[in-house]
Amino acid sequence: MYKLSVEEKFSAAHQLTNYKGPCENLHGHTWKVRITVEGAELDQSGMLLDFRVLKSHLKKIHNEFDHTFLNNLVPFSPTSENLSKYIFEKMDKDLPKQVTLKEITVWESETSCATYYV
């Protein structure tokens, strides 16, 4: 088996709901998202999937979320945990058949992240 990962960053604001503390107030992050896929068969050029293809799928998430107020885009409290699952479900529908989506990791800072995986 082979695993591939690519990352993308976006800037967005959010505020946590049903939460008592500073993060219930409007604030922003430079978020980072990593997508990891796996598969067993390489193509004739020795690749599981061209990184450009994988990056183009992740770029769609960037374009949807960048410079937005996340609370207006998603029907849940936009925590890193919830965003990782939401992105996983969106990405899983669009990926080429030769790869399987394994996990999505979302960082809201350099030291704090959440991962949704199967």
Buried (B, 14 or more C-beta within 10 A) or exposed (E): EEEBBBEBEBEBBBBBEEEEEEEEEEEBBEBBBBBBBBBEEEEEEEEBBEEEBBBEBBBBBBEBBBEBEBBEBBEEBBBBBBBBBBBBEBBEEEBEEBBBBBBBBBBBEEEEBBBBEE
